[in-house]
Amino acid sequence: MAKPDPSLLAAMGACAAHGRSLFESAKAVQASGHPNIAYHLATLALEELGKGELLKLQATAVTRSDPPLWPAKATQDHVKKLFWCFYGLCGIDRIADQEHFFQMRDTAADMHAKRLAGLYVDEVDQVLRVPSEAVSQEQAQRQINLAEAFLNIVESQQLSEDIPQENIELRIWLMDSFDDPERRKQILTQASLEKLKELSDVAAWTRWIKEEIERNDAEMRAMMEREIQRGNEATKEVDKDKWKVQFRIETQSHSIRSNVLKIWNDSMPWIKLLTVHGARSKKELLVQLTLREHVPLQGLWDYSFGIANHLIVALNIATSGLWWWVLSRHKTRFFDKIQGLENKCEVGLDRMDTQVFTGPPPAINEVNMNVLKACFVALPHPTEQDRAPAYNFYFGGLMFLSLSDVHWRCEGQAFGNFLQSLKLMVVETRYAQPSEKPSGTIGRLLKV
């Protein structure tokens, strides 16, 4: 058993107390005839209650040396605090309704937008927007009533003094899983939320979903290992290593760490991923193919080029990034430098609107490498031509992204290829419901 941190309990209590003060202030301001400000104060009260729920999540990670960062970050995000107020304090029946779950997310965003409209004078398309006209008395009163209802829930709750260690581990696992977008999709499915409603117990539901995901992961790993071994076993009896093909891939979206590449190299002995030494080392990936003597000289070029392109598609899908042969050096400028002759200062004239990926590039990580193995195995074999069109369009999108620069903007062509690829993929993977058009499926999935 683990006892909650007293300072954390105090912080959660302070959130509830401050929420009560904001609620009382909202009622007073509403009575004075300023509904837009009353709405803001009532919304702040809900945010404080949401922050208390996020602090409760953080409490489950106190035993770890590397607690997840998202609950702490979310305490600084207005919409997320509102969402966690609804999610943390609603009953299981409401949480387990998938439609209502996503309505809560949209409601949080709408509330924040209305609060801003009621706080700041703005002019949009030459139309003046006055805060006092943005929120009606009825809207403010509904927000005040909502804050009161949630305050009553929080103030009636009793926090357990002792938390079973298993529950701590389950909550930590759930938090970590929410950090991973792919895991989050697996958790927030209709079947999963139906199971939550059936069990009516968050801890039991978390244990169930964890076991399901771990079983699926184990099956996927076993399948990948079988496929990898099958490729090796097919030729080792009659062939010996004969060719070594080496090439480089560049990335615009990620940085490369050698320790992560070991995950791939340990399970794929005939395709090695290596780092490159030099100024651009974190942007270049060295690939070494070892091919057996069953590949004749006259087929070496086509065979190795096909494997290379197969790897590139898998790498891009696994990282949601951009990896290609040689990326354009003219993404933001066509010149080496521009200098003012009078003051000898260099002038910066980059065209940042040509950049697809902005901000610090994330490093490839263990998740990327494991997904890469799954993608490499799952992509169509040359004999599966019926599955090839979706991935040919994807490859075309990558090609146009790699070509896009200040001389030729290709984002439109890239988008068209990726969209066509997605339409074909939702049909292949059977995400499309009977009689549903691919565009309708994509809209439904994006809404989720």
KADATA-V767632 format. One record per backbone hydrogen bond with DSSP energy under -1.0 kcal/mol. CO is the residue of the C=O (numbers start at 1). NH is the residue of the N-H. E is the energy in kcal/mol with one decimal. If there is no record, write none. Layout:
BEGIN
CO,NH,E / CO,NH,E
END
This chain:
BEGIN
2,163,-2.5 / 5,9,-2.3 / 6,10,-2.3 / 7,11,-1.8 / 8,12,-2.5 / 9,13,-2.3 / 10,14,-2.2 / 11,15,-2.0 / 12,16,-1.9 / 13,17,-2.4 / 14,18,-2.8 / 15,19,-2.3 / 16,20,-2.0 / 17,21,-2.0 / 18,22,-2.6 / 19,23,-2.2 / 20,24,-2.5 / 21,25,-2.2 / 22,26,-2.4 / 23,27,-2.0 / 24,28,-1.9 / 25,29,-2.6 / 26,30,-2.4 / 27,31,-2.0 / 28,32,-1.1 / 29,34,-1.7 / 30,33,-1.4 / 34,38,-2.2 / 35,39,-2.7 / 36,40,-1.5 / 37,41,-2.3 / 38,42,-2.5 / 39,43,-2.3 / 40,44,-2.2 / 41,45,-1.9 / 42,46,-1.8 / 43,47,-2.3 / 44,48,-2.3 / 45,49,-1.7 / 46,50,-2.3 / 47,51,-2.6 / 48,52,-1.8 / 49,53,-1.6 / 50,54,-2.0 / 51,55,-2.4 / 52,56,-1.8 / 53,57,-1.6 / 54,58,-2.2 / 55,59,-1.8 / 57,60,-1.0 / 58,61,-1.8 / 59,62,-1.0 / 61,64,-1.8 / 69,73,-2.3 / 70,74,-2.7 / 71,75,-1.1 / 73,76,-1.9 / 74,77,-1.8 / 77,81,-2.2 / 78,82,-2.0 / 79,83,-2.6 / 80,84,-2.7 / 81,85,-1.4 / 82,86,-1.9 / 83,87,-3.2 / 84,88,-2.2 / 85,89,-1.4 / 86,90,-1.7 / 91,95,-2.1 / 92,96,-2.9 / 97,101,-2.7 / 98,102,-2.0 / 99,103,-1.7 / 100,104,-2.2 / 101,105,-1.2 / 102,106,-2.1 / 103,107,-3.1 / 104,108,-2.1 / 105,109,-1.6 / 106,110,-2.6 / 107,111,-2.7 / 108,112,-1.9 / 109,113,-2.1 / 110,114,-2.6 / 111,115,-2.5 / 112,116,-2.1 / 113,117,-2.1 / 114,118,-1.6 / 116,119,-1.5 / 116,120,-1.8 / 122,129,-3.8 / 124,127,-1.4 / 127,124,-2.2 / 129,122,-2.2 / 130,133,-1.8 / 131,134,-1.7 / 136,140,-2.3 / 137,141,-2.3 / 138,142,-2.2 / 139,143,-1.8 / 140,144,-2.2 / 141,145,-2.6 / 142,146,-2.1 / 143,147,-2.4 / 144,148,-2.2 / 145,149,-2.2 / 146,150,-2.2 / 147,151,-2.3 / 148,152,-2.2 / 149,153,-1.5 / 150,154,-2.4 / 151,155,-2.8 / 154,157,-1.1 / 163,2,-2.3 / 164,168,-1.8 / 165,169,-2.4 / 166,170,-2.4 / 167,171,-2.4 / 168,172,-2.5 / 169,173,-2.4 / 170,174,-2.3 / 171,175,-2.5 / 172,176,-2.6 / 173,177,-2.4 / 174,178,-2.0 / 177,180,-1.1 / 180,184,-2.6 / 181,185,-1.7 / 182,186,-1.5 / 183,187,-2.0 / 184,188,-2.5 / 187,189,-1.0 / 189,193,-2.5 / 190,194,-2.2 / 191,195,-1.8 / 192,196,-1.8 / 193,197,-1.9 / 194,198,-2.3 / 195,199,-2.9 / 196,200,-2.5 / 201,205,-2.6 / 202,206,-2.6 / 203,207,-2.3 / 204,208,-2.2 / 205,209,-2.7 / 206,210,-2.3 / 207,211,-2.1 / 208,212,-2.3 / 209,213,-2.4 / 210,214,-2.5 / 211,215,-2.2 / 212,216,-2.4 / 213,217,-2.6 / 214,218,-2.3 / 215,219,-2.2 / 216,220,-2.3 / 217,221,-2.6 / 218,222,-2.3 / 219,223,-2.3 / 220,224,-2.4 / 221,225,-2.6 / 222,226,-2.3 / 223,227,-2.3 / 224,228,-2.8 / 225,229,-2.7 / 226,230,-2.4 / 227,231,-1.8 / 228,232,-1.6 / 229,233,-3.4 / 230,234,-1.8 / 232,236,-1.4 / 235,239,-2.9 / 240,293,-1.8 / 243,291,-2.5 / 245,289,-3.5 / 247,287,-3.2 / 249,285,-3.2 / 250,324,-2.8 / 255,364,-2.3 / 257,261,-1.1 / 260,263,-1.5 / 261,265,-2.4 / 262,266,-2.4 / 264,267,-1.2 / 264,268,-1.3 / 268,271,-1.4 / 270,290,-2.5 / 272,288,-2.3 / 274,286,-3.0 / 278,281,-1.6 / 280,283,-2.2 / 283,251,-2.2 / 285,249,-2.6 / 286,274,-3.2 / 287,247,-2.3 / 288,272,-2.6 / 289,245,-2.7 / 291,242,-2.8 / 291,243,-2.5 / 292,295,-1.8 / 296,299,-1.1 / 297,300,-1.1 / 299,303,-2.4 / 300,304,-2.5 / 301,305,-2.3 / 302,306,-2.2 / 303,307,-2.1 / 304,308,-2.3 / 305,309,-2.4 / 306,310,-2.2 / 307,311,-2.4 / 308,312,-2.2 / 309,313,-2.4 / 310,314,-2.2 / 311,315,-2.6 / 312,316,-2.2 / 313,317,-2.4 / 314,318,-2.6 / 315,319,-1.5 / 316,320,-1.6 / 322,252,-1.9 / 324,250,-3.7 / 330,406,-2.5 / 332,351,-2.7 / 338,347,-3.4 / 340,344,-1.6 / 345,340,-3.1 / 350,352,-1.1 / 351,354,-1.6 / 352,355,-1.7 / 362,255,-2.0 / 365,369,-1.9 / 366,370,-2.2 / 367,371,-2.6 / 368,372,-2.4 / 369,373,-1.8 / 370,374,-1.7 / 371,375,-2.9 / 372,376,-2.9 / 373,377,-1.8 / 374,378,-2.1 / 375,379,-2.1 / 381,384,-2.6 / 383,385,-1.1 / 384,387,-1.4 / 388,392,-2.1 / 389,393,-2.2 / 390,394,-1.5 / 391,395,-2.4 / 392,396,-2.1 / 393,397,-2.2 / 394,398,-2.1 / 395,399,-2.2 / 396,400,-2.4 / 397,401,-2.3 / 398,402,-2.4 / 399,403,-1.6 / 400,404,-1.7 / 402,328,-1.1 / 408,405,-1.9 / 410,414,-2.6 / 411,415,-2.9 / 412,416,-2.3 / 413,417,-2.0 / 414,418,-2.6 / 415,419,-2.8 / 416,420,-2.1 / 417,421,-2.4 / 418,422,-2.5 / 419,423,-2.3 / 420,424,-2.0 / 421,425,-2.3 / 422,426,-2.3 / 424,428,-2.4 / 425,429,-2.9 / 426,431,-1.7 / 426,432,-1.6 / 433,436,-2.4 / 437,441,-2.0 / 438,442,-2.6 / 439,443,-2.1 / 440,444,-2.1 / 441,445,-2.7 / 442,446,-2.6 / 443,447,-1.7 / 444,448,-1.2
END
